[in-house]
Amino acid sequence: MRNYPFSTEKLDIDPLYARLRREEPLTRVQLPYGEPAWLATRYEDVKTVLGDRRFSLAAAVDQDEPRSRPHAAGAGTIKSLDPPEHTRLRRLVAKAFTVRRVETLRPRAQQIADDLVDAMLTKGPPADLVEDFALPLPITVICELLGVPVQDRTKFRVWSDALLSTGKFTVEEVVDHRARLRGYMGELLAARRDSPEDDLLTALVAARDSEDRLSEEELLSLSEAILVAGHETTATQIPNSVYLLLTHPEQLALLRAEPELIPRAVEELLRFTPLGVGSIQARYALEDLELSGVTVRAGEPVVVALHSANRDESVYTRSGDLDLRRHQASHLGFGHGPHHCLGAALARMELQVALETLLSRLPGLRLTDDESAIVWKSGLSTRGPAHMPLTWESP
């Protein structure tokens, strides 16, 4: 049995994943907390675990679920539900994140991106891509969509990190920050009941499904999940994407020469980037079934390695290469099945806007001479730069 996760250096993928895909695609692992689990590393197996209803998230609630953090997800959150309960909650908010609805937000996202670059140009190089651009762009967009005061972003940035902590915060700190976030969102929801506005929080308060209004717990859970998930991963993927482009100069040159490739580039960067430190939540088998010739018994948990699936050689030609012209199977960066990322369209749009704006408005964009100045995240479930100094050609 192997300890999991494996090495998590910067954006490198442990070569052990490739060997496991070839020789032992389903292997036994022990995460820092919880019971042992099976680890799925191949693309098709990962899709099965995430999409087949014979695997359950809800079944983890009463188990010592395998996890990277001391605290479990807990019952009642949208991330711990199976269909049809999960479907009901998801349907109530899904219309806010359709491709058509998200495209109406693109002009505002572009304005925010331009304003941020204007400030960077005024200040002059170097700039911290994370603090000056990657964080405020998705935070401002999700705050305006939800109806959360953007000036409070420093508060919920800390709360978000606490919820994603695998060691950066103590258990007591996580509990405290979660309670603060819950109290904050509760006050905002109460205000929307008294004074409705044209935002998603008001829509959640008013939402009905078959004449069944969302409970207070469901309202809090959904609003918290949207606020945290609606900015954190995109804020991490923007600097990850820029870092990969700057360290793959031939791909960067291609994108500069053919900016129409940006939508495809975003997909390839999502495939290529090992955004998660380890695995996402465990699914429990509801009956005996087989994955890659291995029998998973009813009641056994399985965790999946999305970044390994996205490098599966049987699915992607030269899977270890960053290829912005790639035309192959859809990546699993947003998951798969009932829990496929609700905000995928929003994240795609923001990433497209971010790359197009940075590359078009900051000529000669590059890392500073001291690459060691990049500070990488630690103790969190996502990986990427916490600080990333960049420079460019000044006029």
N, C-alpha and C positions, 0 to 999 in steps of 0.2 A: 504493500500500500504506500502511495506517495503522498507527501504533504503538498497541499495546494492552497493558494496559487503558487505557480512556479516563479522564476525570476521576473521582475517587473521593471527593468532598467529603461528609463526614458520611453521611447516608442519601439524598442526592440522586442521581437517575439522569441521566446525561448525555443531553440531548435528541437527540444524534446517533443513539442507538439507535432512536428512533421514525422518524427519516428513513431509516435503514438498513432497518427492517422494511418500509417503504413502497417504497423505490426500489432497494435493493441488499441483500436479506436474507441473501445469502451473499457475504461480502466478504473480501478478502485482508488479513491483519494480521501484524504482527511483534511477538511478545512480547519481554520483556527478554532471554530466553535461548532458544536453540534455533532450529530452522528456521522459515520462514514457514508460516502455516496459513490455512485457511479459518475464518471466524467465522460461526456460525449464530445468528441473532437471532430467528427466528420460532418460535412454539410448536410447530407440527407438525414442523418441521425438527429442532428440538432433541430432540423425542421420538424421531424416527427415528434420530438419531445415537446416542442413549443406549440405545435398545432393539433396534435392528436388528443382527443378528449379522454383518452384512457390514462393521460397524465394530468394530475391535479395540483394546482397551487393551494387551493383551500384545504387540502388534506394535511398541509404542513402546519396548520395552526395548532394542532394538538400534539405535534411532534417536536423533538429536539432537532429542528431543521438545520442542515449544514449551512454555514454562513461565515462571512469574513469579519463580522462585527459581533460584539457581545449581545446586542439587543436584536431581537427578531422583528420581522415586519409587523407582526401583530394582526389580530383579526379585524375585519370590518373595513380595511382600506381597499381601494379599488385594485391594488396590486396583489391582494391576497384572495381574490374572489374568482370563482369559475363561472362560466355561463350556466344558467341564464341570468344570475344576479349581476355578474359583471357586464353582460350585454345591456341590461337595463340602464345602469349608471353611465356606461360609455355612450349610449345612444343619446342621452340627454345633453351631452356636451360636444358630441362629434361634429354637429353642424357648424360649430365655431371654427373648426380646423379643417374644413374641406379645402381642396385645391382652389376652388373658385373663391371662397371667402378669404383665403390666405392671399390670393393675388390682389385683392382690394387693399391689402395692407402693404404691398410692395412699395408704392410711392412714399409712404410714411417711413418705412424702413430705410429707403434710399436717402431720404432727407436726414434721418438721424445719422446714418453712416457718413454722409457728406459733412454734417456739422462736426462730427468727431474728428474727421480728417482735417477740416478747416482749423480746428483747435491745435492739432498736431503740427500743422504747417506754420501756424502763427508762433507756436512755442519753439519750433525748430527741432532737428534731430539732436540726440537720440530720443526715442519715445518708448514707453513700455506698452507693447501691443496689448497685453492683457488688461491693464488698468485703464489705458487711454482709449481702447477701442473694443476689444473682444467681450469684455464684461458689460459695459454700458449699452451696447447695441441690443442684444437680446433681452436684457433686463428692462430697458425702456419700452421695447415692443410688448413684452408680456404684461408689464405693469399697465400700460395704456389699454391693452385688450381686456384685462381683468377688471381694471378700475382700482388698482393699488397705487398709492402715492409713490412716484418714482424717487422722491427725496428720501424715502425710507429704505432705499436699496442696501445701505450699509448694514442695516439691522438684519434683513433676511438673507443677506449673503452669508453672514456668520451662521444663521439658523440652517441654511442649506448645507453648508459644510458639515455642520454637526450631524445632520440626518444622513450624510454620505460618509461619515467617519468610519474608518476601520482601525483607528488607533490615534488619530490626531486629537480627539477629545475623550475624556473619561466617560464612563457610563453615566455618572451623575451630571456631567455637563451636557451630554446628549439629552437626557431627560429634561433638564432645565430649559435648554434651547427649544426643544420640541414644544414644551408647555408655553413658552413665550410666543412661538409662532402660532400656536393654536389660539391663544388669547388674542393675539393681534388680528388674525383672520376672523375670529368670532365677533370682534368689535366692528370690523368692516361689514360683515354680513348683517349685523343688527342695524347698522346705519342704512344699508340698502333697503331693508324692510320699511324703515321710516321714510326714507327719501330715495325712491328708485332713480337710477340713472341709466344711460345708454351704454352699459358695459356687461361683461360676462358674469360678474358677481350678481348683478341684478337678475340676469337671465337664470342663473342657478337657483336663486331664491324663489323665482316664479315657476321653475320647471315642474312639469307634471308628466307622468307617464302612466297611462291608463287610470287617470284620476288619482294617482298616488304621488303626493308631493315628496320631495327628498326630505329625509329626516335630518335633524341637526347634525348628527354624527356624519352622515353622508355628505352634507354640505361642507363641513369642515375638512373632511378627508379629501374631497375632490378639489376644493379651492387650494389647499396646501399642496397637493400633488401637481396641480397645474402651475402654480407659482414656482415651485422648485424645479420640476422637470422642464418647465417652459423656458428656462434660461440657462441652467447649469451646464448641460451637455453641449449646447451650442457654443456657449462661452468658452468651453474647453476645446471643442473641435476647431474653432477658428484659428487659434494659435498653433494647434497641431497641424492643420492643413498648411498654414504658411511655413511652418518649420520644415515640413516634408518637401514642399516646393523649393524652398531655399537650399535644401540639402540634396535636391535632385535637379541640378541646374538645366539639364537637357529638357526635362518636363516643364520647368518654369519657362524656358525659352519658347517651347511649343505653345504654351498657354498665352504668352504675350503676343506671339505671332498670330494665333487663332483664338481670340477671346470668345468666339462662338462655342468653343469647347467647354466653357465654364460649367454648364449644367452637368455634362458628362464627367468633368473633372471632379465635381463635388461628390458624385456617386463613387468614383474610383477611390477618392481620398477616404470616404466613409468605409469602403471595403478594406482598404489597406491599413487604416489606423487601428491599433489595438486600444480602443478607448477605455475599456474596462480593465481593471487590475486583474480580475479573475473571472468568476462566473456570475450570472444573474441568478435569481431565486430558484431554489430547488423545486422540481415537480416530483410528486409521488405517484408511482405506478398503481393504478386501481385494479389491475389484473396482471397475470403473467404475460409478458410479451418479449419479442426478440428484437435486438438492435445489433446489426453487424455480426450476427451469429452468436451473440451472447444473450442469455435469458435473464431478463430483469424480473424479479419476483414481485408480486403484489405487495405493496407496503414499503418497497425500497425507493429511496430518493435518487434522482438523477439531476446533476447540474450540467450546464452546457457552456462551452467555450466559444463564444461568437467569433472572436478574432481567429481562432483556429479554423472554424468552419469557413470563414472568409478567405482563408489561404489554402483551401482544399485543392490539391493538384488534380483531382479527378473532375473538378468543376471549372477551374480557371487555368488557362494556359499561362505558364511562367507566373504562377501565383505569387511568388515572392518579389515580383517586379511591379513598380508603380508605372502604370500605363494609362495615360489620360485618354487614349483612343479606344480603350477596351470596350468590346461589345460581347458581353457574356451574361451568365445568369445573374439575377438580382442578388445583391448582397444582403446579409442578415444584420447589418449595422443597426437597423431599427427593430430587430426582433422578427417574429413571425407568428401567425395565428391570432387568436382572440386578443392577445396582449401586444400586438404590433403597435409601435409607438403612436399614440394619438396625435402628437404634434409633429409627425414626420414632414408633412407639407410645409409647416411653418419653419422648421429647421432647415429644410432644403432651400427655401426662399432666402432666409437670412444668410446662409452660407454663400449662396450665389451673389447676393448683394455685397457681402463682405469682401469676397475675393475680387470681384469686378472693381469695386471702389478702391481697394488698396493697390491693385496692380495698375490701374489707370491713372491714379492721382498721386502716387508716390514713386516717381521714376527712380530706377536703380535700387529699389527696396532690397535690403540685405541685413543679415545679422551684423552686429557690431564686431569689431576685431577680436573682442574677448568673448568667445562663445561660452566660456565658463560663467559669464554673468547671468546666463539663463538659470533660473531657479525652478526646479521641477517639483511638482506636488508630491507629498508623501502623507501616508496615513489616511488616504481617501479612496473611495471605490472607483474613481476615475483617475486617469493619468494624463498629464500634459503639463505645460509650463504654468507656474504660478506667477512668474515674472519673466518677460521676454523682451530685452532691449533690442530695438531695431534702428537702423539709420537709412538714409536715402540721399539722393543727390539734391542739394539745395540750389535754388535758382541763382 
